[in-house]
Amino acid sequence: MSIGSLGAGSGMDLEALVDKLVSAQRDAKVRIYQDKINEYEAELSALGKVSLAIEDFKSISQALNNEDLFTKRNAFINQEEGQESIAITTDNTAGNGSYSIAVEQLARGSRVMSATGTFSSSDEVITNQDAILTFQAGSNEFSIDVPADTTLSELRNLINSSEDNFGVSANLVDDGNGNLFYTVTSSIQGAGNSLAISSELASIEVDDSADASIEDVVEVYSGLTIDSVSTEGLFAGMYTPVGDESSNAIITVDGIQVTNDTNVFEDTVAGLSIEALEVSDGAKKVEISFDQQTVQQTIEEFIVAYNDLAYTFKENSAKGEVLNGNSLLRNLKNSLVNELTSTRSDAGDFTTIFDLGVKLGSDGILSFDSYKFEEAIKSGYADVAALFSGDGGLAESLENVLSSYTGAAGMTNALKDSIRSSISTTEDSLENYEERMIRYEESLRDKFTGLDSRLAGMNAQGNYLNSVLAKM
């Protein structure tokens, strides 16, 4: 509303009169528009809740339509928590049954070290000429360049930071008695893969004249201490302590001894991956069976998701609610109930979910009898999979129903788009009406401004006549 001095000339409250006239014309109509927008937004919000519940139920239905769920195996190992000696993962090809597995030896890498008295300080220079060190364990190999005057500490850093390092780690250990031990470990496991370190000089100058003696040559080589950090060569200073050689892992499966160059046995038993963790104090019993617990958990999640959807339907379509009488919800609810109660003729002993302990109450809510489910699943586990998954299974049928309601082209999104369009149209209408009210107010102000001016003139004339008459 404009603010002015309307009525100042006539002395009448024309400003208030304009406001009342505009309000009488505007307010009721604006409330109608705003109430309509609020109704649309409430409907859109309710549909959002319904859409989310539909998506959740569709997701769990898809999980039930996965045949891997029903063919997945579970491995139970009779071992105490915190004292595990083996870990087992399974795939769907594993056979159900029992195994007796013991870990006799773990696979490990190797370690080499310097002899006592070889080094006493990390600052000792290990070569007075440019050299090359090569590290080899099995088929793995890498080399590093060692510049002249490299210290033991610098060599450690060169090894550990090499980009080609396949799993070698160098360390320095001080025993506190003046002895510094240089150790190098390799992570490459398996018998015959112990670490070997060889050295060579990038260049060497030896007097090759006829006067050079063997002693002269030996003196030159013995002055080059690069061999002190090698396991090979005439002056090699590194050795492999007894027991620090690389070794295979050894397990027994049902009394059959099996060796492997790592602690993970992939092909020993079909469908099983066996990891040796610690040497065991005897054989551990392993039971391989279908993962019934996960199947039951998924079915229970299915029931929860369905009930959440049913509650959402009820809350938003009850009498007085914004979706009351909505045909989309009514048709979907009927379709879902029809699929849940339909008989599956190709599912074996179980033709409906009610054969598995599921019940449908008069209020449309599902419940679950876990005892009846466990008894049913013992008698025909394969038929449970046929009931839920695969062609013609319940999960696929439910997915087909739900798919027409979900996704960008689904009916719920189409309805939401329609409501959004109605909101936009109503907002445009409200905006246009507000603009008309502005023009209406302006026209009133124009009329009342003229009236105010005429009344002001008449008041002036009256005052003049009164003053003249008063003088007569």
C-alpha positions in Angstrom: 0.0 0.0 0.0 1.2 3.5 -0.8 1.7 6.0 2.0 0.6 9.6 1.4 -1.3 12.5 2.8 -4.6 11.5 1.3 -7.4 13.4 3.1 -5.2 16.3 4.3 -7.2 18.8 2.2 -10.6 17.7 3.1 -9.8 16.7 6.7 -11.4 13.3 6.1 -9.5 10.0 6.8 -9.5 9.0 3.1 -6.3 6.9 3.6 -8.1 4.5 5.9 -11.0 4.4 3.6 -8.8 3.4 0.7 -7.2 0.7 2.8 -10.5 -0.7 3.8 -11.8 -0.8 0.3 -8.7 -2.5 -1.0 -8.7 -5.0 1.9 -12.3 -5.9 1.3 -11.5 -6.6 -2.4 -8.2 -8.3 -1.8 -7.8 -10.3 1.4 -10.4 -13.0 1.0 -9.3 -13.8 -2.5 -5.6 -13.9 -1.5 -6.4 -16.3 1.3 -8.1 -18.6 -1.2 -5.0 -18.6 -3.3 -2.7 -19.1 -0.4 -4.8 -21.9 1.1 -4.7 -23.6 -2.3 -0.9 -23.4 -2.4 -0.6 -24.7 1.1 -2.8 -27.7 0.2 -0.7 -28.5 -2.8 2.5 -28.2 -0.8 1.0 -30.5 1.9 0.0 -33.0 -0.8 3.5 -32.8 -2.3 5.1 -33.4 1.1 2.9 -36.4 1.7 3.7 -37.9 -1.7 7.4 -37.4 -0.9 7.0 -39.6 2.2 5.1 -42.2 0.2 7.7 -42.2 -2.5 10.5 -42.7 0.0 8.6 -45.7 1.6 8.0 -47.2 -1.9 11.7 -46.9 -2.8 12.7 -48.5 0.5 10.4 -51.4 -0.1 11.5 -51.8 -3.7 15.1 -51.9 -2.6 14.5 -54.8 -0.1 12.5 -56.6 -2.7 15.4 -56.4 -5.1 17.6 -57.9 -2.3 15.3 -60.8 -2.1 15.4 -61.3 -5.9 19.2 -62.0 -5.7 19.8 -65.7 -6.0 23.2 -65.3 -4.3 21.3 -64.5 -1.1 20.0 -68.0 -1.0 23.1 -69.8 -2.2 25.6 -67.9 0.0 27.5 -70.2 2.4 28.4 -69.5 6.0 31.5 -70.8 7.7 31.4 -71.6 11.5 34.8 -72.2 13.1 35.0 -73.8 16.5 37.6 -71.5 18.0 37.7 -69.0 20.9 37.4 -65.3 20.2 40.9 -63.6 20.4 42.6 -67.0 19.8 41.7 -67.5 16.1 44.1 -69.6 14.1 42.2 -69.6 10.8 39.8 -67.3 8.9 37.6 -68.7 6.1 35.6 -66.9 3.4 33.2 -68.8 1.1 31.7 -68.5 -2.3 28.5 -70.0 -3.6 30.4 -73.1 -5.0 31.4 -74.3 -1.5 29.9 -77.6 -0.5 28.0 -77.9 2.7 29.8 -80.1 5.3 32.4 -80.4 8.0 36.2 -80.0 7.8 39.0 -80.4 10.3 41.7 -77.8 9.8 44.9 -77.2 11.7 47.7 -74.7 11.1 51.2 -76.3 11.5 53.3 -73.4 10.2 52.9 -69.9 9.0 54.4 -68.6 5.8 56.9 -65.8 6.5 59.5 -63.6 4.8 63.2 -63.6 5.6 65.7 -61.5 7.5 69.4 -60.9 7.0 71.7 -59.0 9.5 75.2 -57.9 10.1 77.6 -59.9 12.4 78.5 -58.6 15.8 81.3 -56.0 15.6 80.8 -55.2 12.0 79.3 -51.7 12.7 79.3 -49.5 15.7 77.8 -46.2 14.4 75.1 -45.3 11.9 77.6 -42.7 10.5 80.0 -45.3 9.2 80.8 -45.0 5.5 79.9 -48.2 3.7 81.6 -47.5 0.3 84.3 -45.2 -0.9 83.2 -45.5 -4.6 79.9 -45.3 -6.4 78.2 -48.7 -6.1 75.0 -50.7 -6.9 73.1 -52.9 -4.5 70.7 -55.5 -5.8 68.0 -57.1 -3.6 66.4 -60.3 -4.7 63.7 -62.6 -3.2 62.3 -65.3 -5.4 61.3 -63.6 -8.7 61.3 -60.2 -7.1 64.2 -57.9 -7.7 65.2 -54.2 -7.5 68.4 -52.2 -7.4 69.6 -48.9 -5.9 72.5 -46.7 -6.7 74.8 -46.1 -3.7 77.0 -43.0 -4.1 80.5 -42.9 -2.7 80.8 -41.9 1.0 77.2 -43.1 1.8 76.8 -43.8 5.5 74.9 -46.7 7.0 72.0 -44.4 8.0 71.8 -42.9 4.5 71.8 -46.4 3.0 68.8 -47.3 5.2 66.9 -44.3 3.8 67.8 -45.2 0.2 66.4 -48.7 0.6 63.2 -47.8 2.4 62.3 -44.9 0.0 63.1 -46.7 -3.3 60.1 -46.6 -5.6 60.9 -50.1 -6.9 61.1 -51.7 -3.5 59.0 -54.9 -3.5 58.7 -55.2 0.3 62.2 -54.8 1.8 62.8 -52.9 5.0 66.2 -51.8 6.4 66.6 -51.0 10.1 69.4 -50.2 12.6 69.4 -51.8 16.1 71.8 -50.6 18.8 72.3 -53.3 21.6 73.7 -50.7 24.0 77.0 -52.4 24.3 78.7 -50.6 21.4 77.4 -52.9 18.7 75.1 -51.6 15.9 73.2 -54.3 14.0 72.1 -53.6 10.5 69.1 -55.7 9.5 67.1 -56.1 6.3 63.8 -57.9 6.1 61.8 -59.1 3.1 58.0 -59.6 3.1 58.2 -62.2 0.3 57.1 -65.4 1.8 57.6 -69.0 0.7 60.4 -71.5 0.8 63.3 -70.6 -1.4 62.5 -66.9 -1.4 65.0 -65.8 1.2 66.5 -62.4 0.6 69.8 -62.1 -1.1 71.8 -58.9 -1.5 74.6 -58.5 -4.0 76.8 -55.6 -4.7 78.9 -54.2 -7.6 81.0 -51.1 -8.1 79.9 -48.6 -10.6 83.6 -48.2 -11.5 86.8 -49.3 -10.0 90.4 -48.3 -10.6 93.0 -51.2 -10.2 96.6 -51.0 -11.2 96.6 -53.5 -14.1 100.3 -53.1 -14.9 102.6 -56.0 -14.9 104.0 -54.9 -11.6 100.6 -55.1 -9.8 100.5 -57.9 -7.3 97.5 -59.9 -6.1 98.0 -58.2 -2.7 97.6 -54.8 -4.4 94.3 -55.9 -6.0 93.0 -57.4 -2.7 93.9 -54.2 -0.9 91.9 -52.1 -3.4 88.8 -54.4 -3.0 89.1 -54.8 0.7 89.1 -51.0 1.0 85.7 -50.9 -0.6 83.3 -51.8 2.2 80.1 -52.1 0.1 80.3 -55.9 0.6 79.8 -55.3 4.3 76.1 -54.7 3.5 75.8 -57.7 1.1 75.1 -61.4 1.5 77.1 -62.3 -1.5 80.8 -61.7 -2.4 84.2 -62.3 -0.9 83.8 -59.8 1.9 80.1 -60.2 2.5 79.1 -58.9 5.9 75.4 -60.0 6.0 74.0 -63.4 6.8 70.7 -65.1 7.4 70.3 -66.3 11.0 69.0 -69.8 11.5 65.1 -69.7 11.6 65.0 -66.4 9.7 64.8 -68.0 6.2 61.6 -67.5 4.2 59.2 -70.4 4.7 55.9 -71.9 3.4 52.7 -72.1 5.3 51.6 -75.6 6.2 48.0 -76.7 7.1 46.3 -80.0 7.3 42.7 -80.4 6.0 41.1 -83.6 7.2 44.5 -85.1 7.8 45.9 -84.1 4.4 49.0 -81.8 4.7 49.0 -78.8 2.3 51.8 -76.3 1.8 51.6 -72.8 0.2 54.0 -69.9 -0.3 51.5 -67.5 1.4 49.2 -67.8 4.4 46.1 -67.7 2.2 45.1 -71.0 0.6 42.7 -70.3 -2.3 42.4 -73.6 -4.1 42.9 -76.2 -1.3 39.1 -76.7 -0.8 36.7 -75.7 -3.6 34.7 -72.7 -2.7 36.8 -71.8 0.4 39.6 -69.3 1.0 41.5 -70.4 4.1 43.8 -67.9 5.8 46.3 -69.2 8.4 46.5 -66.7 11.2 48.4 -68.5 13.9 49.8 -72.0 14.6 46.9 -73.9 16.1 46.9 -76.0 19.2 45.1 -78.8 17.3 42.6 -79.1 14.5 39.6 -76.8 14.4 36.2 -78.0 13.3 34.7 -76.0 10.4 31.0 -76.2 9.4 30.0 -74.9 6.0 26.3 -74.4 5.5 23.8 -72.1 3.8 23.7 -68.7 5.3 20.1 -69.1 6.7 20.6 -66.3 9.2 21.1 -63.6 6.5 18.1 -65.0 4.6 15.9 -64.7 7.7 17.2 -61.2 8.4 16.5 -60.1 4.8 12.9 -61.5 5.0 12.4 -59.7 8.3 13.7 -56.4 6.8 11.2 -57.1 3.9 8.4 -57.3 6.4 9.5 -54.1 8.2 9.7 -52.2 4.9 6.3 -53.4 3.8 4.7 -52.4 7.1 6.4 -49.0 6.9 4.8 -48.5 3.5 1.4 -49.7 4.8 1.6 -47.2 7.7 2.6 -44.4 5.4 -0.4 -45.2 3.2 -2.7 -45.2 6.2 -1.3 -42.0 7.8 -1.5 -39.9 4.6 -4.8 -41.2 3.1 -7.0 -41.4 6.2 -10.1 -39.3 6.4 -9.2 -35.6 6.5 -5.7 -36.2 5.2 -4.4 -34.6 2.0 -4.2 -38.0 0.1 -7.6 -39.3 1.2 -9.2 -40.9 -1.8 -6.1 -40.8 -3.9 -6.5 -43.5 -6.6 -2.7 -44.0 -7.0 -2.2 -45.1 -3.4 -5.4 -47.2 -3.5 -4.3 -49.1 -6.6 -0.8 -49.7 -5.4 -2.0 -51.0 -2.1 -4.4 -53.4 -3.7 -1.7 -54.6 -6.2 0.8 -55.3 -3.4 -1.7 -57.2 -1.3 -2.7 -59.2 -4.4 0.9 -60.2 -5.1 1.6 -61.1 -1.4 -1.4 -63.4 -1.3 -1.0 -65.0 -4.8 0.0 -68.7 -5.0 3.3 -69.5 -6.7 2.8 -72.9 -8.4 6.4 -73.4 -9.3 7.9 -72.8 -5.9 7.9 -76.3 -4.6 6.6 -77.0 -1.1 6.1 -73.3 -0.3 3.5 -71.6 -2.5 3.0 -68.4 -0.5 5.0 -66.5 2.1 2.4 -67.6 4.6 3.9 -71.1 4.4 7.1 -69.5 5.9 5.6 -68.0 9.1 4.5 -64.7 7.6 1.0 -63.5 8.5 -1.2 -60.7 7.1 -3.4 -59.1 9.8 -6.8 -57.6 9.2 -5.2 -54.2 9.5 -3.0 -54.9 6.5 0.2 -55.3 8.6 2.6 -58.3 8.2 4.0 -60.3 11.2 6.6 -63.0 11.3 6.8 -66.3 13.2 10.5 -67.1 13.4 9.9 -70.6 14.8 7.7 -71.6 11.9 10.2 -70.1 9.5 13.1 -72.1 11.0 11.1 -75.3 10.8 10.0 -74.6 7.2 13.5 -73.8 6.1 14.9 -77.0 7.5 12.5 -79.1 5.4 13.0 -77.3 2.1 15.7 -74.6 1.9 15.9 -74.7 -1.9 12.1 -74.0 -2.2 12.5 -70.8 -0.2 14.8 -69.4 -2.9 12.3 -70.5 -5.6 9.4 -68.7 -3.8 11.2 -65.4 -3.6 13.8 -65.1 -6.4 14.1 -65.8 -10.1 11.5 -65.7 -12.8 8.0 -65.7 -11.4 9.2 -65.3 -7.8 7.5 -63.0 -5.4 10.3 -60.5 -5.3 10.3 -60.1 -9.1 6.5 -59.7 -9.2 6.7 -57.0 -6.5 9.5 -55.2 -8.4 7.4 -55.2 -11.6 4.5 -53.6 -9.7 6.7 -51.0 -7.9 8.7 -50.1 -11.0 5.6 -48.4 -12.6 5.5 -46.1 -9.5 9.2 -45.3 -9.1 11.9 -43.7 -11.1 11.8 -40.5 -13.2 9.0 -41.7 -15.4 7.0 -43.4 -12.5 3.5 -42.5 -11.5 4.5 -40.9 -8.2 6.9 -38.6 -9.9 4.4 -37.8 -12.6 1.8 -36.8 -9.9 4.4 -34.7 -8.0 5.3 -32.9 -11.2 1.6 -32.2 -11.8 1.2 -30.8 -8.3 4.3 -28.7 -8.7 2.8 -27.3 -11.9 -0.4 -26.5 -10.0 1.6 -24.7 -7.4 3.4 -22.7 -10.0 0.1 -21.9 -11.8 -1.6 -20.8 -8.6 1.4 -18.7 -7.5 1.3 -17.0 -10.9 -2.4 -16.3 -10.5 -1.8 -14.9 -7.1 1.0 -12.7 -8.4 -1.3 -11.4 -11.2 -4.1 -10.7 -8.7 -1.8 -8.8 -6.5 -0.8 -6.7 -9.4 -4.4 -6.0 -10.2 -5.0 -4.9 -6.6 -2.1 -2.5 -6.9 -3.7 -1.0 -10.0 -7.1 -1.0 -8.2 -5.6 0.9 -5.2 -3.9 3.4 -7.6 -7.3 4.1 -9.3 -8.9 4.6 -5.9 -6.2 7.0 -4.9 -6.6 8.9 -8.1 -10.4 9.3 -7.5 -10.0 10.1 -3.8 -7.3 12.6 -4.6 -9.6 14.5 -6.9 -12.4 14.3 -4.3 -10.0 15.5 -1.6 -9.0 18.4 -3.8 -12.7 19.4 -4.5 -13.6 19.1 -0.9 -10.6 21.3 0.1 -11.8 23.9 -2.4 -15.4 23.8 -1.1 -14.1 24.1 2.5 -12.1 27.1 1.5 -15.1 28.8 -0.2 -17.3 28.0 2.8 -14.8 29.5 5.2 -14.6 32.6 3.0 -18.4 33.0 3.0 -18.6 32.5 6.7 -16.0 35.2 7.2 -17.9 37.7 5.0 -21.2 37.0 6.7 -19.6 37.4 10.0 -18.6 41.0 9.1 -22.0 42.0 7.9 
